[in-house]
Amino acid sequence: MTLSIWLLLHATLGTYLLVRPIAVAAISLLACTGSVTVFLGVLRRLGQQTRAVHTR
């Protein structure tokens, strides 16, 4: 949100419309990646498997 307000006040409208969606996508991707990484780390510490093991 801070990036959006700063861009809106200091950049042209064209720049704002170009940069904002890219920044939102990058921040969202980082948040999802971090969440999954932390979740898998917690599962490993608890001794849970993160992938199915098929034995025949």
Order of alpha helices (4+ residues) and beta strands (2+ residues): alpha-alpha
